[in-house]
Structures are given as C-alpha cells and as structure tokens.
C-alpha cells in the first residue's frame, strides 16, 4: 500500500509540474496574441488536484498514520495556494517557480 501512496503522490507532483509548465506557455502565447491572462484557470486546476489528493490521503490514514496525513495535507494545500497566488502575482512567462526551482 505504500507503493500506492507513492504512486498517487507522484501523479500529483506530475500534475503540479505540468500545470506550471503549461501556465508559462499559455501566459506567453496569450501575451503575444493580446488575449486576457489565462494563468489563473490553470492554477485553479492545480488547486483542484490538491483537493482531490487530500481525501485520498485521508482514506489511507490507517496505513501511514494520522499525524503524517495531516502534515502531508497541509503541505499539499499550502503549495497549491502558493502556486495559485504566484500565478496571479507574476506576469513573467520566463519564470518557472515550483518546489524552489527557478528557471529563467
């Protein structure tokens, strides 16, 4: 069952990286074409994936323990909200900020 948890967490991280990459390309294309800023919708998609991931963690609470579940859930929501506000705040398509990695 620990492999299942690792797989679910890996899928969630993949969604996070993918949505952040897509955010930067969509922001760049929308600026080039003069379209409104679409980055907020993609960050909301990531936040929704966090909302899906947390109940799965609570379902698996008997396997890895309640304290670890609470910590993982809090980290998950904080990262999702941080990326959401970062996407609203920035308008620079050359920056990729996730997990402390800056790429310009």
N, C-alpha and C positions, 0 to 999 in steps of 0.2 A: 504493500500500500504506500510505502514511502516513495517508490518509483512513480506511482500515480500522482502523488503530490508534486514531485519534482517535474513531471511532465506538464501538469496543469500550470505550475508556476513558470515553466519555460515558455509555454504558449502565451501566457500573459505578458511576459517580457518581450516576446516577439511582436505582439500587438503594439506594445509601447514603442519599440524602436521603429516599427513600420509606420505607425501613425505619425511619429515625429518626422521621419524622412519625407513622408507624403505631405506633411504640413509645409515643409520648406519649399518643395517643388510647387505646390499649389499656390503658396504665397508669391513665389517668384513669377509664375505664369499669370496670376491674377493682377500683379502689378504691371507686367508687360502689356496685358490686354486692357488694362484700365477697369478691371472688374472689382467689385467690393471684396473686402477681406474675408476669405473663406476659412481661415485657420481655426476659428472658434468652433466650427462644426466638427472638425477632425479631432480637436482636443476633447470635445464633448463625447465623441466616440470612444476615446481612451478612458474617460471617466466612467462611461457606461460599462466598459470591460472591467473596470475595477469593481463596479457594483455587482457584476456577475461573479467575479472571482471570490469575493468575500464570503458569500453564502456557501460556496464550495468548501472554503476553509472551515467554516463552522460545521459543515457536515462531517468533515474529517477530524473533528476536535478530539475524539476518543483515541485517535491513533498517535497524534503528536503532542497532545496536551493543551489544556485551555490557555495557559499563560502565553505559550508560543503563538497560538492562534490570535490572541488579542494583539500581540506585538506585530505580527505579520499583517494583520488587517489595518492597524493604524499606519504602519509604514506604507502600505498599499494606497490608502486614501490620501495620505499626505503627499506622496509622489504624484498621484493623479491630479490633485488640486494644484500642486506647484506647477506642473506642466500646463495645466489649463490657464493659470494666471500668467505664466511666462508667455504662452501663445497670444494672450490678449495684449500683454505689455509690449512685446517686441514687434518690430516690423522689418527686421533684418533677415532676409532669406539665406544669408551665408552662415548663420549660426545654428548649430545643432547642439542643444543642451538637453542631455538626459544622462542620468547616472554620473554626473560630474565630468562628462566628456565634452570639451569644447572643440569645435572644428570650424575653421573659417575659410 
